[in-house]
Amino acid sequence: MKRFWVFMTLLLTIFSIFAEEENSQDENACDYARQAKSIEVWQKYLEKFPEGKCAFEAESEIERLKNENQTTEQPAEEKAEEEKYEPEPEPTYIVLTSEPVVYYRPYKAAGISLLVVGLAADVAGGITYYTGWFKDDSKMMLGGLITSIVGVPLWITGAVLIGIRKPMPSKNVEVSHLSVAPTKGGAYASFGLNF
């Protein structure tokens, strides 16, 4: 009986070693197929391990890779046509001006005057308000406050008017037409200018 148990133990050990070796081969093949990401490698995996632990994954990966290849591959004729009819790049135009644009500020004088009047009103209103404060005169304080409130929009409007600028009108004079017509007693001339 002892020999029987030794023999059974030996057989069980051999089967477990081969089973572990087959499982490790299955795991290694599965990892390799995942890294390769190729239809052929997954098909070879299924041939060797049809009931392996990654069999379902192998089938789904084969289908996914086939679908990807069908959508990305184009027939050779379509590729050739695309290469033939590539759109030409649009030309780039560079516009050069002969003269730089000169700007001027048409409302500069009005803006400066409004700015000065507004700031003066704010300063006068502030002085009047604090004078009324120290004298306990509510009418003087109200007058200073109103003067300051009126001064703020004046200096803001003046600052905006100073900032407005426009391009300087062209002062070039061009000859638009010149014509001379001979007559019996002399000549008639016509001369036109654009400015």
N, CA, C and O of each residue as an XYZ file, in Angstrom:
780
protein
N       0.812     -1.188      0.000
C       0.000      0.000      0.000
C       0.858      1.256      0.000
O       0.496      2.276     -0.587
N       1.961      1.166      0.646
C       2.865      2.308      0.712
C       3.366      2.665     -0.671
O       3.493      3.846     -0.993
N       3.649      1.687     -1.481
C       4.117      1.950     -2.832
C       3.025      2.642     -3.669
O       3.307      3.523     -4.481
N       1.797      2.222     -3.450
C       0.694      2.833     -4.169
C       0.588      4.327     -3.864
O       0.431      5.148     -4.768
N       0.677      4.664     -2.577
C       0.589      6.083     -2.183
C       1.782      6.872     -2.707
O       1.624      8.026     -3.106
N       2.944      6.291     -2.714
C       4.119      6.976     -3.265
C       3.928      7.182     -4.767
O       4.230      8.256     -5.287
N       3.431      6.166     -5.464
C       3.194      6.293     -6.891
C       2.149      7.369     -7.193
O       2.335      8.164     -8.113
N       1.052      7.403     -6.429
C      -0.001      8.401     -6.627
C       0.522      9.806     -6.337
O       0.200     10.760     -7.044
N       1.321      9.913     -5.302
C       1.894     11.221     -4.979
C       2.818     11.682     -6.094
O       2.820     12.855     -6.468
N       3.593     10.760     -6.614
C       4.493     11.098     -7.716
C       3.702     11.536     -8.958
O       4.060     12.528     -9.593
N       2.649     10.819     -9.306
C       1.807     11.201    -10.447
C       1.143     12.572    -10.226
O       1.098     13.405    -11.132
N       0.639     12.782     -9.030
C      -0.004     14.050     -8.718
C       0.992     15.202     -8.819
O       0.652     16.279     -9.310
N       2.195     14.983     -8.365
C       3.247     16.012     -8.448
C       3.586     16.312     -9.905
O       3.722     17.476    -10.283
N       3.722     15.282    -10.718
C       4.056     15.476    -12.130
C       2.939     16.238    -12.833
O       3.209     17.170    -13.590
N       1.678     15.850    -12.590
C       0.555     16.562    -13.216
C       0.478     18.012    -12.768
O       0.192     18.896    -13.575
N       0.729     18.261    -11.498
C       0.662     19.650    -11.008
C       1.794     20.485    -11.594
O       1.604     21.667    -11.880
N       2.983     19.879    -11.777
C       4.092     20.619    -12.382
C       3.761     20.973    -13.824
O       3.964     22.111    -14.246
N       3.246     19.993    -14.592
C       2.889     20.278    -15.982
C       1.736     21.284    -16.068
O       1.715     22.125    -16.966
N       0.788     21.201    -15.148
C      -0.335     22.146    -15.160
C       0.161     23.569    -14.871
O      -0.283     24.525    -15.508
N       1.083     23.706    -13.907
C       1.627     25.029    -13.603
C       2.434     25.558    -14.782
O       2.383     26.746    -15.101
N       3.185     24.655    -15.430
C       3.970     25.074    -16.575
C       3.052     25.527    -17.717
O       3.330     26.523    -18.386
N       1.961     24.790    -17.933
C       1.028     25.185    -18.988
C       0.359     26.515    -18.648
O       0.162     27.341    -19.539
N       0.005     26.742    -17.383
C      -0.586     28.024    -16.971
C       0.399     29.169    -17.160
O       0.017     30.246    -17.618
N       1.659     28.945    -16.814
C       2.644     30.022    -16.987
C       2.866     30.301    -18.475
O       3.073     31.453    -18.857
N       2.827     29.256    -19.329
C       2.950     29.470    -20.761
C       1.748     30.259    -21.291
O       1.901     31.137    -22.140
N       0.574     29.944    -20.790
C      -0.633     30.660    -21.183
C      -0.524     32.138    -20.790
O      -0.840     33.016    -21.593
N      -0.082     32.411    -19.573
C       0.065     33.800    -19.123
C       1.109     34.549    -19.948
O       0.887     35.697    -20.335
N       2.236     33.911    -20.217
C       3.286     34.559    -21.008
C       2.813     34.850    -22.433
O       3.075     35.926    -22.971
N       2.118     33.889    -23.038
C       1.621     34.090    -24.401
C       0.574     35.204    -24.434
O       0.536     36.001    -25.371
N      -0.264     35.252    -23.415
C      -1.291     36.287    -23.342
C      -0.639     37.672    -23.199
O      -1.038     38.615    -23.882
N       0.347     37.793    -22.329
C       1.046     39.073    -22.156
C       1.752     39.497    -23.441
O       1.742     40.673    -23.802
N       2.365     38.533    -24.129
C       3.057     38.848    -25.370
C       2.063     39.345    -26.431
O       2.345     40.307    -27.146
N       0.911     38.691    -26.528
C      -0.097     39.095    -27.518
C      -0.637     40.492    -27.211
O      -0.900     41.272    -28.126
N      -0.799     40.805    -25.929
C      -1.270     42.148    -25.564
C      -0.274     43.220    -25.998
O      -0.661     44.289    -26.468
N       1.003     42.918    -25.834
C       2.029     43.895    -26.199
C       2.174     44.012    -27.720
O       2.414     45.102    -28.240
N       2.031     42.899    -28.423
C       2.232     42.900    -29.874
C       1.092     43.615    -30.592
O       1.328     44.285    -31.597
N      -0.136     43.488    -30.100
C      -1.309     44.114    -30.710
C      -1.409     43.774    -32.195
O      -1.566     44.655    -33.040
N      -1.315     42.473    -32.494
C      -1.340     42.021    -33.876
C      -2.380     40.916    -34.013
O      -2.562     40.100    -33.109
N      -3.054     40.902    -35.152
C      -4.070     39.874    -35.406
C      -3.431     38.496    -35.473
O      -3.980     37.532    -34.940
N      -2.272     38.393    -36.126
C      -1.609     37.097    -36.290
C      -1.196     36.506    -34.943
O      -1.339     35.304    -34.721
N      -0.687     37.345    -34.051
C      -0.239     36.842    -32.739
C      -1.436     36.349    -31.937
O      -1.354     35.307    -31.286
N      -2.559     37.088    -31.975
C      -3.744     36.634    -31.238
C      -4.291     35.339    -31.839
O      -4.786     34.490    -31.098
N      -4.218     35.162    -33.166
C      -4.692     33.924    -33.775
C      -3.817     32.738    -33.373
O      -4.324     31.644    -33.123
N      -2.502     32.958    -33.312
C      -1.614     31.873    -32.875
C      -1.876     31.515    -31.419
O      -1.795     30.350    -31.029
N      -2.192     32.538    -30.613
C      -2.527     32.263    -29.210
C      -3.763     31.381    -29.122
O      -3.796     30.427    -28.344
N      -4.799     31.706    -29.935
C      -6.022     30.895    -29.898
C      -5.789     29.477    -30.399
O      -6.433     28.544    -29.919
N      -4.864     29.294    -31.370
C      -4.565     27.948    -31.864
C      -3.920     27.098    -30.772
O      -4.239     25.919    -30.614
N      -3.006     27.719    -30.022
C      -2.284     26.961    -29.000
C      -3.097     26.794    -27.728
O      -3.062     25.737    -27.099
N      -3.837     27.845    -27.342
C      -4.629     27.806    -26.109
C      -6.088     28.152    -26.421
O      -6.530     29.259    -26.115
N      -6.840     27.233    -27.020
C      -8.231     27.547    -27.382
C      -9.117     27.799    -26.161
O     -10.109     28.520    -26.264
N      -8.783     27.229    -25.030
C      -9.558     27.431    -23.802
C      -8.722     28.189    -22.774
O      -8.944     28.049    -21.571
N      -7.768     28.988    -23.235
C      -6.889     29.722    -22.320
C      -7.627     30.840    -21.595
O      -8.779     31.154    -21.897
N      -6.932     31.428    -20.633
C      -7.591     32.455    -19.829
C      -7.846     33.743    -20.627
O      -8.682     34.550    -20.221
N      -7.154     33.953    -21.738
C      -7.339     35.153    -22.558
C      -8.051     34.849    -23.868
O      -7.950     35.633    -24.812
N      -8.763     33.739    -23.949
C      -9.408     33.343    -25.201
C     -10.463     34.363    -25.623
O     -10.518     34.767    -26.785
N     -11.295     34.774    -24.676
C     -12.337     35.752    -25.007
C     -11.712     37.083    -25.411
O     -12.154     37.731    -26.360
N     -10.688     37.474    -24.682
C      -9.992     38.725    -25.011
C      -9.361     38.637    -26.398
O      -9.380     39.610    -27.151
N      -8.802     37.475    -26.739
C      -8.179     37.291    -28.045
C      -9.204     37.451    -29.160
O      -8.931     38.119    -30.157
N     -10.374     36.850    -29.006
C     -11.409     36.963    -30.036
C     -11.868     38.412    -30.213
O     -12.032     38.881    -31.339
N     -12.073     39.115    -29.101
C     -12.535     40.506    -29.216
C     -11.442     41.410    -29.797
O     -11.744     42.331    -30.556
N     -10.179     41.156    -29.450
C      -9.083     41.960    -30.000
C      -8.920     41.717    -31.500
O      -8.633     42.649    -32.250
N      -9.102     40.470    -31.940
C      -9.007     40.177    -33.372
C     -10.081     40.951    -34.127
O      -9.796     41.546    -35.166
N     -11.311     40.950    -33.619
C     -12.392     41.686    -34.278
C     -12.110     43.188    -34.286
O     -12.315     43.857    -35.299
N     -11.639     43.714    -33.155
C     -11.359     45.152    -33.067
C     -10.256     45.549    -34.043
O     -10.380     46.560    -34.734
N      -9.184     44.772    -34.108
C      -8.085     45.086    -35.014
C      -8.500     44.967    -36.476
O      -8.035     45.739    -37.314
N      -9.375     44.005    -36.793
C      -9.868     43.899    -38.170
C     -10.678     45.128    -38.546
O     -10.539     45.655    -39.650
N     -11.526     45.587    -37.629
C     -12.337     46.786    -37.901
C     -11.455     48.020    -38.067
O     -11.721     48.856    -38.931
N     -10.419     48.143    -37.256
C      -9.503     49.284    -37.384
C      -8.800     49.265    -38.736
O      -8.670     50.298    -39.393
N      -8.350     48.088    -39.145
C      -7.633     47.984    -40.420
C      -8.549     48.292    -41.601
O      -8.102     48.869    -42.592
N      -9.807     47.921    -41.510
C     -10.735     48.201    -42.606
C     -11.015     49.685    -42.731
O     -11.144     50.202    -43.841
N     -11.111     50.379    -41.598
C     -11.416     51.814    -41.670
C     -10.200     52.634    -42.055
O     -10.347     53.674    -42.698
N      -9.001     52.198    -41.682
C      -7.810     53.003    -41.985
C      -7.238     52.717    -43.360
O      -6.599     53.584    -43.955
N      -7.457     51.509    -43.877
C      -6.888     51.181    -45.184
C      -7.808     51.679    -46.291
O      -9.026     51.520    -46.219
N      -7.215     52.280    -47.307
C      -7.941     52.725    -48.476
C      -7.396     51.956    -49.683
O      -6.238     51.540    -49.698
N      -8.230     51.781    -50.668
C      -7.710     51.129    -51.874
C      -6.591     51.955    -52.488
O      -6.528     53.173    -52.318
N      -5.715     51.270    -53.200
C      -4.552     51.951    -53.793
C      -4.984     53.022    -54.785
O      -4.313     54.045    -54.918
N      -6.100     52.799    -55.488
C      -6.574     53.785    -56.456
C      -6.985     55.081    -55.770
O      -6.691     56.174    -56.255
N      -7.681     54.944    -54.617
C      -8.091     56.152    -53.891
C      -6.875     56.910    -53.368
O      -6.846     58.140    -53.419
N      -5.878     56.196    -52.868
C      -4.667     56.863    -52.392
C      -3.973     57.605    -53.522
O      -3.500     58.727    -53.340
N      -3.913     56.968    -54.703
C      -3.266     57.609    -55.843
C      -4.032     58.861    -56.258
O      -3.423     59.879    -56.588
N      -5.378     58.794    -56.243
C      -6.177     59.963    -56.600
C      -5.987     61.088    -55.602
O      -5.905     62.253    -55.991
N      -5.914     60.754    -54.316
C      -5.696     61.787    -53.304
C      -4.343     62.459    -53.495
O      -4.217     63.673    -53.339
N      -3.337     61.665    -53.831
C      -2.012     62.243    -54.040
C      -1.990     63.130    -55.284
O      -1.283     64.137    -55.316
N      -2.761     62.759    -56.308
C      -2.784     63.558    -57.532
C      -3.446     64.901    -57.310
O      -2.962     65.919    -57.805
N      -4.550     64.919    -56.571
C      -5.356     66.129    -56.445
C      -5.178     66.804    -55.091
O      -6.156     67.220    -54.469
N      -3.969     66.911    -54.648
C      -3.734     67.659    -53.417
C      -3.964     69.131    -53.698
O      -3.499     69.654    -54.711
N      -4.675     69.796    -52.813
C      -4.927     71.219    -53.075
C      -3.630     72.018    -52.942
O      -2.805     71.781    -52.060
N      -3.495     72.963    -53.849
C      -2.313     73.809    -53.815
C      -2.449     74.809    -52.680
O      -3.549     75.293    -52.416
N      -1.379     75.119    -52.022
C      -1.488     76.102    -50.945
C      -1.849     77.467    -51.513
O      -1.401     77.855    -52.592
N      -2.666     78.178    -50.760
C      -3.089     79.485    -51.222
C      -1.916     80.450    -51.161
O      -1.117     80.406    -50.225
N      -1.809     81.331    -52.169
C      -0.686     82.267    -52.157
C      -0.831     83.283    -51.028
O      -1.937     83.645    -50.626
N       0.295     83.719    -50.542
C       0.324     84.711    -49.482
C       0.612     86.064    -50.103
O       1.583     86.226    -50.843
N      -0.227     87.021    -49.803
C      -0.051     88.359    -50.330
C       0.502     89.266    -49.240
O       0.035     89.252    -48.101
N       1.488     90.041    -49.607
C       2.058     91.016    -48.691
C       1.764     92.386    -49.262
O       2.156     92.709    -50.384
N       1.069     93.183    -48.473
C       0.698     94.510    -48.929
C       1.663     95.511    -48.306
O       1.770     95.620    -47.085
N       2.345     96.221    -49.152
C       3.274     97.241    -48.680
C       2.687     98.613    -48.977
O       2.241     98.880    -50.093
N       2.691     99.455    -47.999
C       2.225    100.819    -48.229
C       3.439    101.696    -48.466
O       4.491    101.518    -47.852
N       3.268    102.631    -49.356
C       4.397    103.493    -49.690
C       4.641    104.538    -48.607
O       5.777    104.963    -48.398
N       3.584    104.950    -47.923
C       3.731    105.965    -46.899
C       3.141    105.446    -45.594
O       2.107    104.778    -45.608
N       3.778    105.741    -44.478
C       3.192    105.331    -43.207
C       1.952    106.181    -42.908
O       1.869    107.344    -43.305
N       1.016    105.593    -42.217
C      -0.205    106.303    -41.865
C       0.096    107.206    -40.670
O       0.589    106.751    -39.638
N      -0.204    108.467    -40.828
C       0.019    109.444    -39.766
C      -1.324    109.754    -39.117
O      -2.314    109.999    -39.806
N      -1.351    109.742    -37.800
C      -2.579    110.001    -37.069
C      -2.519    111.374    -36.402
O      -1.443    111.898    -36.113
N      -3.699    111.937    -36.168
C      -3.786    113.185    -35.401
C      -4.974    113.068    -34.456
O      -5.832    112.202    -34.627
N      -5.017    113.939    -33.467
C      -6.083    113.929    -32.465
C      -6.969    115.161    -32.689
O      -6.605    116.271    -32.301
N      -8.139    114.957    -33.322
C      -8.961    116.109    -33.687
C      -9.633    116.795    -32.491
O      -9.954    117.982    -32.566
N      -9.849    116.069    -31.397
C     -10.560    116.639    -30.253
C      -9.623    116.911    -29.079
O     -10.057    116.938    -27.927
N      -8.360    117.108    -29.365
C      -7.367    117.266    -28.316
C      -7.616    118.530    -27.494
O      -7.553    118.486    -26.266
N      -7.895    119.644    -28.146
C      -8.098    120.909    -27.424
C      -9.337    120.831    -26.543
O      -9.297    121.235    -25.381
N     -10.444    120.312    -27.087
C     -11.668    120.188    -26.296
C     -11.459    119.224    -25.135
O     -11.945    119.473    -24.032
N     -10.731    118.110    -25.371
C     -10.478    117.135    -24.323
C      -9.644    117.709    -23.197
O      -9.931    117.470    -22.024
N      -8.597    118.478    -23.551
C      -7.750    119.074    -22.512
C      -8.540    120.087    -21.693
O      -8.406    120.138    -20.470
N      -9.358    120.889    -22.357
C     -10.128    121.895    -21.615
C     -11.146    121.222    -20.684
O     -11.316    121.661    -19.547
N     -11.828    120.160    -21.149
C     -12.767    119.453    -20.276
C     -12.045    118.771    -19.111
O     -12.552    118.734    -17.989
N     -10.881    118.243    -19.389
C     -10.098    117.593    -18.343
C      -9.698    118.599    -17.264
O      -9.821    118.320    -16.071
N      -9.222    119.766    -17.688
C      -8.806    120.798    -16.722
C     -10.000    121.300    -15.923
O      -9.908    121.447    -14.704
N     -11.141    121.571    -16.603
C     -12.330    122.069    -15.894
C     -12.853    121.014    -14.916
O     -13.231    121.349    -13.794
N     -12.876    119.738    -15.334
C     -13.354    118.673    -14.457
C     -12.468    118.487    -13.245
O     -12.966    118.338    -12.129
N     -11.150    118.494    -13.451
C     -10.246    118.343    -12.310
C     -10.331    119.558    -11.383
O     -10.277    119.412    -10.162
N     -10.465    120.762    -11.964
C     -10.602    121.963    -11.135
C     -11.898    121.915    -10.334
O     -11.921    122.313     -9.169
N     -12.995    121.424    -10.958
C     -14.258    121.305    -10.238
C     -14.141    120.304     -9.097
O     -14.689    120.533     -8.019
N     -13.425    119.182     -9.319
C     -13.242    118.202     -8.247
C     -12.426    118.783     -7.102
O     -12.758    118.579     -5.934
N     -11.362    119.504     -7.430
C     -10.530    120.094     -6.375
C     -11.335    121.155     -5.619
O     -11.312    121.183     -4.389
N     -12.045    122.029     -6.342
C     -12.848    123.077     -5.686
C     -13.958    122.461     -4.852
O     -14.239    122.927     -3.747
N     -14.598    121.407     -5.378
C     -15.648    120.738     -4.623
C     -15.112    120.093     -3.360
O     -15.751    120.148     -2.310
N     -13.930    119.476     -3.457
C     -13.319    118.870     -2.274
C     -12.977    119.907     -1.219
O     -13.223    119.701     -0.031
N     -12.411    121.020     -1.656
C     -12.062    122.089     -0.701
C     -13.322    122.657     -0.057
O     -13.349    122.888      1.151
N     -14.372    122.883     -0.856
C     -15.629    123.424     -0.322
C     -16.258    122.440      0.664
O     -16.771    122.850      1.706
N     -16.222    121.150      0.343
C     -16.817    120.142      1.222
C     -16.103    120.121      2.583
O     -16.754    120.130      3.628
N     -14.763    120.093      2.562
C     -14.033    120.027      3.833
C     -14.116    121.342      4.611
O     -14.045    121.342      5.840
N     -14.264    122.452      3.904
C     -14.460    123.728      4.607
C     -15.812    123.714      5.319
O     -15.922    124.148      6.466
N     -16.842    123.210      4.629
C     -18.166    123.091      5.258
C     -18.135    122.099      6.409
O     -18.857    122.273      7.390
N     -17.327    121.082      6.310
C     -17.206    120.100      7.389
C     -16.669    120.759      8.659
O     -17.209    120.580      9.751
N     -15.584    121.531      8.482
C     -14.974    122.159      9.649
C     -15.851    123.268     10.237
O     -15.783    123.532     11.437
N     -16.666    123.911      9.417
C     -17.542    124.990      9.897
C     -18.922    124.486     10.301
O     -19.747    125.272     10.767
N     -19.184    123.236     10.139
C     -20.490    122.635     10.397
C     -21.589    123.302      9.581
O     -22.673    123.590     10.090
N     -21.290    123.543      8.303
C     -22.256    124.159      7.392
C     -22.688    123.089      6.388
O     -21.919    122.707      5.506
N     -23.926    122.611      6.530
C     -24.399    121.526      5.680
C     -24.615    121.977      4.230
O     -24.444    121.183      3.305
N     -24.993    123.259      4.025
C     -25.185    123.754      2.663
C     -23.862    123.799      1.912
O     -23.808    123.472      0.727
N     -22.803    124.201      2.593
C     -21.485    124.262      1.961
C     -21.000    122.851      1.630
O     -20.393    122.633      0.581
N     -21.264    121.899      2.517
C     -20.869    120.511      2.268
C     -21.631    119.949      1.060
O     -21.050    119.262      0.220
N     -22.949    120.247      0.979
C     -23.753    119.778     -0.141
C     -23.278    120.397     -1.451
O     -23.207    119.709     -2.469
N     -22.952    121.685     -1.439
C     -22.454    122.343     -2.644
C     -21.121    121.768     -3.103
O     -20.907    121.584     -4.301
N     -20.223    121.482     -2.164
C     -18.941    120.872     -2.511
C     -19.114    119.473     -3.081
O     -18.418    119.088     -4.020
N     -20.060    118.698     -2.501
C     -20.323    117.352     -2.987
C     -20.885    117.381     -4.407
O     -20.468    116.589     -5.252
N     -21.840    118.298     -4.679
C     -22.428    118.405     -6.018
C     -21.374    118.853     -7.035
O     -21.337    118.353     -8.159
N     -20.522    119.793     -6.636
C     -19.468    120.254     -7.543
C     -18.510    119.108     -7.887
O     -18.100    118.971     -9.039
N     -18.160    118.299     -6.909
C     -17.268    117.152     -7.168
C     -17.933    116.118     -8.062
O     -17.287    115.530     -8.930
N     -19.236    115.894     -7.846
C     -19.954    114.915     -8.660
C     -20.036    115.385    -10.116
O     -19.920    114.574    -11.035
N     -20.236    116.688    -10.328
C     -20.294    117.233    -11.683
C     -18.922    117.195    -12.347
O     -18.827    117.016    -13.561
N     -17.870    117.359    -11.572
C     -16.517    117.391    -12.130
C     -16.040    116.044    -12.656
O     -15.257    115.993    -13.605
N     -16.499    114.962    -12.056
C     -16.022    113.621    -12.456
C     -16.370    113.309    -13.916
O     -15.475    112.903    -14.657
N     -17.628    113.478    -14.376
C     -17.893    113.182    -15.791
C     -17.163    114.119    -16.737
O     -16.855    113.737    -17.866
N     -16.880    115.348    -16.293
C     -16.158    116.274    -17.164
C     -14.733    115.782    -17.432
O     -14.291    115.748    -18.580
N     -14.017    115.402    -16.368
C     -12.641    114.981    -16.639
C     -12.584    113.603    -17.297
O     -11.627    113.315    -18.016
N     -13.580    112.744    -17.074
C     -13.610    111.450    -17.778
C     -13.859    111.678    -19.274
O     -13.207    111.060    -20.116
N     -14.810    112.571    -19.601
C     -15.085    112.886    -21.009
C     -13.874    113.514    -21.672
O     -13.565    113.207    -22.824
N     -13.184    114.390    -20.953
C     -11.971    115.012    -21.496
C     -10.885    113.989    -21.774
O     -10.204    114.073    -22.795
N     -10.714    113.021    -20.877
C      -9.699    111.982    -21.084
C     -10.040    111.121    -22.297
O      -9.146    110.733    -23.050
N     -11.320    110.820    -22.493
C     -11.728    110.016    -23.652
C     -11.506    110.795    -24.942
O     -11.034    110.234    -25.931
N     -11.844    112.087    -24.942
C     -11.661    112.894    -26.153
C     -10.188    113.046    -26.517
O      -9.847    113.102    -27.698
N      -9.324    113.111    -25.527
C      -7.889    113.197    -25.828
C      -7.407    111.905    -26.487
O      -6.518    111.943    -27.338
N      -7.971    110.784    -26.112
C      -7.540    109.493    -26.644
C      -7.997    109.194    -28.057
O      -7.441    108.299    -28.694
N      -8.985    109.903    -28.570
C      -9.494    109.625    -29.930
C      -8.483    110.119    -30.960
O      -8.008    111.253    -30.894
N      -8.166    109.249    -31.906
C      -7.246    109.643    -32.978
C      -7.771    109.164    -34.316
O      -8.448    108.139    -34.404
N      -7.452    109.918    -35.357
C      -7.906    109.614    -36.715
C      -6.721    109.712    -37.666
O      -5.764    110.434    -37.386
N      -6.772    108.998    -38.783
C      -5.687    109.116    -39.750
C      -5.698    110.487    -40.424
O      -6.749    111.056    -40.722
N      -4.516    110.980    -40.645
C      -4.357    112.292    -41.280
C      -4.821    112.197    -42.727
O      -4.422    111.282    -43.447
N      -5.662    113.135    -43.158
C      -6.087    113.096    -44.564
C      -4.900    113.322    -45.491
O      -3.947    114.024    -45.154
N      -4.986    112.714    -46.657
C      -3.893    112.815    -47.625
C      -3.811    114.230    -48.180
O      -4.824    114.837    -48.527
N      -2.595    114.740    -48.257
C      -2.386    116.083    -48.802
C      -1.701    116.014    -50.159
O      -1.133    117.001    -50.626
N      -1.757    114.851    -50.788
C      -1.146    114.686    -52.107
C      -2.054    115.275    -53.176
O      -3.275    115.123    -53.137
N      -1.437    115.940    -54.115
C      -2.166    116.494    -55.251
C      -1.787    115.663    -56.471
O      -0.605    115.488    -56.765
N      -2.793    115.151    -57.184
C      -2.552    114.323    -58.352
C      -3.188    114.972    -59.576
O      -4.228    115.624    -59.487
N      -2.548    114.780    -60.697
C      -3.101    115.269    -61.959
C      -4.084    114.219    -62.450
O      -3.708    113.075    -62.704
N      -5.342    114.613    -62.581
C      -6.343    113.648    -63.016
C      -6.425    113.580    -64.542
O      -6.572    112.494    -65.104
N      -6.333    114.707    -65.203
C      -6.338    114.667    -66.661
C      -5.678    115.936    -67.214
O      -5.678    116.990    -66.578
N      -5.121    115.798    -68.413
C      -4.477    116.896    -69.127
C      -4.764    116.685    -70.606
O      -4.458    115.630    -71.160
N      -5.347    117.679    -71.234
C      -5.639    117.531    -72.658
C      -5.392    118.861    -73.372
O      -5.617    119.940    -72.823
N      -4.923    118.744    -74.609
C      -4.655    119.907    -75.449
C      -5.335    119.667    -76.800
O      -5.175    118.605    -77.401
N      -6.100    120.669    -77.274
C      -6.787    120.535    -78.566
C      -6.416    121.739    -79.445
O      -6.677    122.880    -79.063
N      -5.808    121.497    -80.620
C      -5.453    122.624    -81.493
C      -6.700    123.231    -82.168
O      -7.648    122.521    -82.503
N      -6.673    124.516    -82.351
C      -7.753    125.224    -83.048
C      -7.137    126.090    -84.142
O      -5.916    126.134    -84.293
N      -7.999    126.790    -84.916
C      -7.535    127.604    -86.029
C      -6.696    128.787    -85.544
O      -5.717    129.153    -86.193
N      -7.054    129.364    -84.455
C      -6.322    130.532    -83.983
C      -5.396    130.221    -82.807
O      -4.852    131.160    -82.226
N      -5.188    128.988    -82.430
C      -4.319    128.662    -81.287
C      -4.621    127.259    -80.764
O      -4.674    126.300    -81.533
N      -4.820    127.148    -79.443
C      -5.076    125.834    -78.842
C      -5.888    126.001    -77.572
O      -5.810    127.029    -76.900
N      -6.657    124.992    -77.257
C      -7.372    124.926    -75.979
C      -6.685    123.862    -75.114
O      -6.296    122.801    -75.601
N      -6.549    124.169    -73.841
C      -5.935    123.198    -72.903
C      -6.874    122.974    -71.721
O      -7.555    123.896    -71.271
N      -6.900    121.759    -71.235
C      -7.699    121.410    -70.063
C      -6.773    120.691    -69.072
O      -5.975    119.831    -69.443
N      -6.908    121.072    -67.821
C      -6.005    120.563    -66.807
C      -6.852    120.265    -65.554
O      -7.554    121.152    -65.068
N      -6.794    119.000    -65.014
C      -7.577    118.633    -63.845
C      -6.699    118.074    -62.730
O      -5.722    117.372    -62.991
N      -7.059    118.394    -61.476
C      -6.292    117.938    -60.309
C      -7.219    117.206    -59.330
O      -8.400    117.535    -59.210
N      -6.660    116.207    -58.632
C      -7.343    115.540    -57.517
C      -6.571    115.867    -56.244
O      -5.353    115.697    -56.186
N      -7.272    116.329    -55.244
C      -6.591    116.595    -53.962
C      -7.555    116.369    -52.835
O      -7.192    116.535    -51.671
